[in-house]
Amino acid sequence: MKTLLITGANRGIGLEFCKQYAADGWRVLACCRDPGKADELNRLAARHPDLIKLHALDITNHAQIEQLAKTLSGESIDLLLNNAGIYPAADKHGFGHTDYAEWMAAFNINTMAPLKMVETFVEQIARSKLKLIVTITSQMGSMDDNSSGGSYLYRSSKAAANMVVKSLSVDLKAQGITSVAFNPGWVKTDMGGPNAMIEVEQSVADMRKVIAGLTLADSGKFIGNDGVVIPW
């Protein structure tokens, strides 16, 4: 039985990943900041009591990440899915109105936390069968694609996350670990908003199809939900 460890599991894309992987018989270690308030995730776990286990995790709290790794020390993690992320509200105010404290918070969640998760769980990933790390970033982190400017906080934190993914692909290659970045598309979630173009079920199904075909030769790629490689 394959095992998924996922952050940001309580809503949106993360919750949908939990639904679809559990439906396929995966064990799902679902992490979110406050499981007690994650009503839909708890209902899902109740339907799959043998597959889904909830874990409290604030990904900005490195001591909490390390403690979770100790709790899960006996696990083999086939897929680490760094899904948790934020779009800073301050980005909507544009140039000249930068909230630098919020920028740091964006980096803590979007960039630093994924690396900390990998550093902390690398042994469990390395001893699994699939050895996969998927980090959800955004096409807004592509410098080649930036033709509209703005969104300094979000764009920069996601571009930095892409670089983390690329470096991991080099540093973990000898252990047979594949590290890729994914753009899920503009998805109808709380973050994406009601005008987004893709339903969350379709985005996740598309990404899962690509994930299922990943090999070590794909490590370091920045991939869209449609499987097309995105220019950095």
SULFENVEN-V212606 format. One record per pair of residues at least 6 apart in sequence whose ideal C-beta (glycine too) atoms are under 7 Angstrom apart, sorted by the first residue. I is the first residue (numbers start at 0). J is the second residue. D is the distance in Angstrom with one decimal. If there is no record, write none. Layout:
# SULFENVEN-V212606
i-><I & I>
j-><J & J>
d-><D & D>
This chain:
# SULFENVEN-V212606
i-><0 & 0 & 1 & 1 & 1 & 2 & 2 & 2 & 2 & 2 & 2 & 2 & 3 & 3 & 3 & 3 & 3 & 3 & 3 & 4 & 4 & 4 & 4 & 5 & 5 & 5 & 5 & 5 & 5 & 5 & 5 & 6 & 6 & 6 & 6 & 6 & 6 & 6 & 7 & 7 & 7 & 7 & 7 & 8 & 8 & 8 & 8 & 8 & 8 & 9 & 9 & 9 & 10 & 11 & 11 & 11 & 11 & 12 & 12 & 12 & 12 & 12 & 12 & 12 & 12 & 13 & 13 & 14 & 14 & 15 & 15 & 15 & 16 & 16 & 16 & 17 & 17 & 17 & 17 & 17 & 18 & 19 & 19 & 19 & 20 & 21 & 21 & 21 & 21 & 25 & 26 & 27 & 27 & 28 & 28 & 28 & 29 & 29 & 29 & 29 & 29 & 30 & 30 & 31 & 31 & 31 & 32 & 32 & 33 & 34 & 34 & 40 & 43 & 44 & 44 & 54 & 56 & 56 & 56 & 57 & 58 & 58 & 58 & 58 & 59 & 59 & 59 & 61 & 64 & 64 & 64 & 65 & 68 & 68 & 71 & 74 & 75 & 75 & 75 & 76 & 76 & 76 & 76 & 77 & 77 & 77 & 77 & 78 & 78 & 78 & 79 & 79 & 79 & 79 & 79 & 80 & 81 & 81 & 81 & 81 & 82 & 83 & 83 & 84 & 84 & 84 & 85 & 85 & 85 & 86 & 86 & 87 & 87 & 87 & 87 & 89 & 89 & 89 & 90 & 90 & 90 & 90 & 93 & 94 & 97 & 101 & 102 & 105 & 105 & 105 & 106 & 106 & 109 & 109 & 109 & 110 & 110 & 110 & 110 & 113 & 113 & 113 & 114 & 117 & 117 & 124 & 124 & 124 & 125 & 125 & 130 & 130 & 130 & 131 & 131 & 131 & 132 & 132 & 132 & 132 & 133 & 133 & 133 & 134 & 134 & 134 & 135 & 135 & 136 & 136 & 136 & 136 & 136 & 136 & 137 & 137 & 138 & 138 & 138 & 139 & 139 & 139 & 139 & 140 & 140 & 140 & 140 & 140 & 141 & 141 & 141 & 142 & 142 & 143 & 143 & 144 & 145 & 160 & 161 & 161 & 161 & 164 & 164 & 164 & 164 & 165 & 167 & 168 & 168 & 168 & 171 & 172 & 172 & 175 & 177 & 177 & 177 & 177 & 177 & 178 & 178 & 179 & 179 & 179 & 179 & 179 & 180 & 180 & 181 & 181 & 181 & 182 & 182 & 182 & 183 & 183 & 183 & 184 & 184 & 184 & 184 & 184 & 185 & 185 & 185 & 185 & 186 & 186 & 186 & 186 & 187 & 187 & 187 & 187 & 187 & 188 & 202 & 205 & 205 & 206 & 209 & 209 & 220 & 221 & 221 & 221 & 222 & 222 & 223>
j-><24 & 26 & 25 & 77 & 129 & 25 & 26 & 28 & 74 & 75 & 76 & 77 & 20 & 25 & 27 & 28 & 77 & 78 & 80 & 28 & 76 & 79 & 120 & 13 & 16 & 17 & 27 & 29 & 30 & 80 & 82 & 30 & 56 & 58 & 81 & 82 & 83 & 116 & 13 & 31 & 82 & 83 & 84 & 14 & 17 & 29 & 30 & 31 & 40 & 31 & 37 & 40 & 189 & 188 & 189 & 190 & 199 & 82 & 135 & 183 & 186 & 188 & 199 & 202 & 203 & 82 & 83 & 39 & 40 & 199 & 200 & 203 & 80 & 82 & 203 & 27 & 29 & 40 & 43 & 51 & 43 & 203 & 204 & 207 & 27 & 27 & 47 & 50 & 51 & 50 & 50 & 50 & 51 & 52 & 54 & 71 & 40 & 51 & 52 & 53 & 54 & 54 & 56 & 37 & 40 & 56 & 56 & 57 & 55 & 53 & 55 & 53 & 51 & 51 & 53 & 67 & 63 & 64 & 67 & 63 & 64 & 83 & 108 & 112 & 107 & 108 & 112 & 115 & 115 & 116 & 119 & 119 & 119 & 120 & 123 & 123 & 123 & 126 & 127 & 120 & 123 & 124 & 127 & 127 & 128 & 129 & 131 & 129 & 131 & 133 & 116 & 117 & 120 & 124 & 132 & 133 & 113 & 116 & 134 & 135 & 135 & 108 & 112 & 108 & 109 & 135 & 105 & 108 & 109 & 153 & 190 & 101 & 105 & 152 & 153 & 98 & 101 & 152 & 150 & 151 & 152 & 153 & 149 & 149 & 151 & 152 & 152 & 152 & 153 & 156 & 156 & 159 & 156 & 157 & 160 & 156 & 159 & 160 & 163 & 134 & 160 & 163 & 163 & 132 & 167 & 130 & 132 & 176 & 174 & 176 & 175 & 176 & 177 & 177 & 210 & 213 & 167 & 176 & 177 & 178 & 179 & 181 & 210 & 160 & 164 & 180 & 181 & 183 & 157 & 160 & 161 & 180 & 181 & 182 & 157 & 182 & 144 & 182 & 229 & 150 & 153 & 154 & 157 & 154 & 157 & 158 & 160 & 161 & 229 & 230 & 231 & 158 & 231 & 230 & 231 & 230 & 154 & 180 & 180 & 221 & 231 & 178 & 179 & 180 & 219 & 219 & 178 & 178 & 218 & 219 & 178 & 215 & 218 & 215 & 213 & 214 & 215 & 217 & 218 & 218 & 219 & 213 & 217 & 218 & 220 & 222 & 221 & 222 & 206 & 222 & 224 & 223 & 224 & 229 & 202 & 206 & 224 & 196 & 197 & 202 & 223 & 224 & 191 & 195 & 196 & 197 & 195 & 197 & 199 & 202 & 193 & 195 & 197 & 198 & 199 & 199 & 224 & 224 & 225 & 224 & 222 & 226 & 228 & 228 & 229 & 231 & 228 & 229 & 229>
d-><6.7 & 5.6 & 5.0 & 4.4 & 6.5 & 6.7 & 4.5 & 6.7 & 6.1 & 6.3 & 5.5 & 5.2 & 5.1 & 5.2 & 5.0 & 6.7 & 6.9 & 4.9 & 6.2 & 4.5 & 4.8 & 5.1 & 6.6 & 5.9 & 5.8 & 6.6 & 6.8 & 5.9 & 6.5 & 4.3 & 5.6 & 4.9 & 6.7 & 5.5 & 5.9 & 5.4 & 3.9 & 6.8 & 4.1 & 6.5 & 4.4 & 3.1 & 6.8 & 6.3 & 5.3 & 3.7 & 5.7 & 5.1 & 6.0 & 3.8 & 3.8 & 4.8 & 6.3 & 3.6 & 5.9 & 6.4 & 6.3 & 6.0 & 6.7 & 5.7 & 6.3 & 6.2 & 6.0 & 6.7 & 6.2 & 4.4 & 7.0 & 6.2 & 5.9 & 4.8 & 6.1 & 4.3 & 6.2 & 6.6 & 5.5 & 5.2 & 5.2 & 6.8 & 6.1 & 6.4 & 6.1 & 5.6 & 6.6 & 6.0 & 5.5 & 5.2 & 4.6 & 4.8 & 5.5 & 6.9 & 5.5 & 5.9 & 4.6 & 5.6 & 6.2 & 6.6 & 6.1 & 5.8 & 6.9 & 5.3 & 6.9 & 4.8 & 4.0 & 5.3 & 6.7 & 6.8 & 6.9 & 5.1 & 6.8 & 4.2 & 5.4 & 6.6 & 6.3 & 4.1 & 5.8 & 5.9 & 5.9 & 6.8 & 5.7 & 5.6 & 6.8 & 5.4 & 6.4 & 3.9 & 4.7 & 6.2 & 6.4 & 5.6 & 5.6 & 6.3 & 5.1 & 5.7 & 4.6 & 5.6 & 6.6 & 5.3 & 6.0 & 5.1 & 4.2 & 6.0 & 4.3 & 5.0 & 5.5 & 4.4 & 5.9 & 3.9 & 6.4 & 6.1 & 4.5 & 6.5 & 6.3 & 6.7 & 5.9 & 5.7 & 4.9 & 5.1 & 3.9 & 5.8 & 4.2 & 6.5 & 4.9 & 6.4 & 6.7 & 6.2 & 5.0 & 6.4 & 6.1 & 5.2 & 6.6 & 5.2 & 5.3 & 4.7 & 4.9 & 4.4 & 6.1 & 3.6 & 4.4 & 6.3 & 4.8 & 6.7 & 4.9 & 5.3 & 5.8 & 7.0 & 6.3 & 6.3 & 4.6 & 4.7 & 6.5 & 4.4 & 5.0 & 6.8 & 3.8 & 5.9 & 5.5 & 5.1 & 4.3 & 4.8 & 6.3 & 4.9 & 5.9 & 6.0 & 5.0 & 5.9 & 6.0 & 5.9 & 6.6 & 5.9 & 4.7 & 6.2 & 5.3 & 4.6 & 6.2 & 5.3 & 6.8 & 6.2 & 6.5 & 6.4 & 6.9 & 4.4 & 5.8 & 5.8 & 6.1 & 6.0 & 5.2 & 5.2 & 5.4 & 6.0 & 4.7 & 4.8 & 5.4 & 4.6 & 6.8 & 6.4 & 4.6 & 5.6 & 5.4 & 4.4 & 5.9 & 6.1 & 6.1 & 5.1 & 5.9 & 6.1 & 3.1 & 4.2 & 6.6 & 5.2 & 5.6 & 6.1 & 6.2 & 6.5 & 6.3 & 3.8 & 6.3 & 6.8 & 6.7 & 6.9 & 5.0 & 5.7 & 6.7 & 5.3 & 6.5 & 4.2 & 7.0 & 5.0 & 4.0 & 4.5 & 3.9 & 3.2 & 6.2 & 7.0 & 6.5 & 6.3 & 5.5 & 6.8 & 5.3 & 6.2 & 4.4 & 5.4 & 6.7 & 6.4 & 5.9 & 6.6 & 5.2 & 5.8 & 4.6 & 7.0 & 5.7 & 5.6 & 6.9 & 4.9 & 6.7 & 5.9 & 4.8 & 6.3 & 5.2 & 6.9 & 4.5 & 5.3 & 6.8 & 4.7 & 5.7 & 4.5 & 4.9 & 6.2 & 5.4 & 5.0 & 5.3 & 4.7 & 6.5 & 4.3 & 6.8 & 5.7 & 6.1 & 5.7 & 5.1 & 4.3 & 6.2 & 5.0 & 6.2 & 4.6 & 5.5 & 6.6 & 4.6 & 6.2 & 5.8 & 6.7 & 5.5>
